Amino acid sequence: MRRCAPAPANSPTQAPAGISPAEPAVAIDGSGAPKVVAEGVLSSVRPDPRADDGRRPVAWLHINAPGRGVTPSVRSWCACGRDLFAAGQTRALALIADHEQHRLLCPQINPAQEGKAA
């Protein structure tokens, strides 16, 4: 059995007879223009997700309403130092309304409100 020596790595290989080089696929509109990027590849630079945009959480409202027969509870926190807790449906609803009102008047959230009379 006789073995052929492999072609050198830097020599071009000949295309078999009857085969032509690839041509761009025809677009849906028939223009035949080649695509610039592959489908699904982002063509623009995306913003850095770790970049700091200056936003900070200031006021939080945690509501725990587990279901029937269990006492609901609410906790309201704010960067200004507010930390309130309420248990029971009536008190929880009152604290939710108070939290909404606090967000309108808090100087940490609305610095322009600081000089106005409350």
C-alpha positions in Angstrom: 0.0 0.0 0.0 1.4 3.3 -1.1 0.8 6.6 0.9 0.7 10.0 -0.7 2.6 12.8 0.9 0.4 15.6 2.4 0.4 18.9 0.6 2.5 21.6 2.3 0.4 23.8 4.7 1.2 27.0 2.8 0.3 25.8 -0.7 -3.2 26.7 -2.0 -5.4 23.8 -2.8 -7.1 23.5 -6.2 -10.9 23.5 -6.4 -12.3 20.5 -8.1 -13.6 21.1 -11.7 -17.2 22.5 -11.9 -17.2 24.2 -8.5 -17.3 28.0 -8.4 -16.6 30.4 -5.5 -19.5 31.2 -3.2 -21.7 34.2 -4.1 -23.7 36.4 -1.7 -27.2 35.1 -1.1 -30.1 37.1 -2.6 -31.9 39.2 -0.1 -35.7 39.0 0.4 -36.1 42.2 -1.7 -34.0 40.7 -4.4 -31.1 43.1 -4.1 -28.5 40.5 -3.4 -26.6 42.8 -1.1 -24.3 41.1 1.4 -25.1 41.3 5.1 -22.8 43.5 7.2 -23.2 41.4 10.4 -24.6 38.1 11.3 -28.2 37.9 12.5 -28.4 38.4 16.3 -25.0 40.1 16.5 -25.1 43.5 18.1 -23.7 46.1 15.8 -23.4 49.0 18.2 -21.5 49.4 21.5 -23.7 48.7 24.5 -23.5 50.8 27.6 -21.5 49.4 30.5 -24.1 47.8 32.9 -21.8 48.6 35.8 -21.8 52.3 35.1 -23.1 54.5 37.9 -26.1 56.5 36.7 -26.5 58.4 40.0 -29.7 56.8 41.1 -29.9 55.4 44.6 -32.8 53.7 46.5 -34.2 56.2 49.1 -37.5 54.9 50.4 -38.7 51.3 50.8 -42.0 49.8 51.7 -42.1 46.1 52.5 -45.6 44.6 52.7 -46.2 41.1 54.1 -49.7 39.8 53.5 -49.5 36.0 53.7 -53.2 35.2 53.3 -56.4 34.5 55.2 -56.2 34.2 59.0 -52.7 35.6 59.2 -51.9 39.2 60.3 -50.5 41.4 57.6 -47.5 43.6 58.4 -45.8 46.6 56.8 -42.4 48.2 57.2 -41.5 51.7 55.9 -37.8 52.8 55.6 -36.4 56.0 54.2 -32.8 57.4 53.9 -33.8 60.3 56.1 -34.0 58.0 59.1 -37.6 56.9 59.0 -38.2 53.3 60.1 -41.8 52.4 61.0 -43.6 49.1 61.4 -47.3 48.3 61.6 -49.1 45.0 62.1 -52.8 44.3 61.5 -54.9 45.2 58.5 -56.1 48.7 59.7 -52.6 49.8 60.8 -50.9 48.3 57.7 -53.2 50.3 55.4 -52.6 53.4 57.4 -48.8 53.0 57.2 -49.0 52.4 53.4 -50.9 55.7 53.0 -48.5 57.5 55.3 -45.5 56.1 53.3 -47.0 57.5 50.1 -47.4 60.9 51.8 -43.9 60.8 53.2 -42.5 60.2 49.7 -44.1 63.5 48.6 -42.6 65.5 51.4 -39.3 63.9 52.2 -36.3 66.2 51.6 -34.1 63.1 50.6 -36.5 62.4 47.7 -37.6 65.9 46.9 -34.8 68.4 47.7 -36.8 71.3 46.3 -39.4 70.7 49.1 -36.8 71.5 51.7 -37.4 75.3 51.7 -41.2 75.2 51.4 -43.5 75.1 54.4 -45.0 71.7 54.8 
